[in-house]
Amino acid sequence: MSDSREEAQAINKAMNAGEMYFKEKYDLNVEFTRHKFNPPDLGTDIGLYGYLKGDTDTEVFLLINYETLEVVTVGVPKELIKR
């Protein structure tokens, strides 16, 4: 990231895409509360950490490429996954 404005835009873009992903894929409403960028030599991924809206005890995680918005991996309690 070259500046804080660019970083903030990448975070917001990734969080919005992550919220949509959880809604479309699992029918879950989530809120991300923190993030962590991977080191630049490992790519353009950002880890998003949060919880279900209305249930702060149920944590979720998403690793997403902030340039392509491709989801790399997701962490959600298996009992919440509708089959």
Number of C-alpha atoms within 10 A of each C-alpha: 11 6 7 9 10 10 14 12 12 18 20 12 14 27 26 14 17 24 16 16 20 18 13 11 10 14 13 18 15 25 21 20 10 12 17 12 19 14 10 9 6 8 12 16 23 24 22 22 19 18 19 17 14 10 10 12 10 14 17 19 20 25 23 23 19 23 13 10 20 15 17 12 10 15 11 17 10 7 7 11 11 8 5
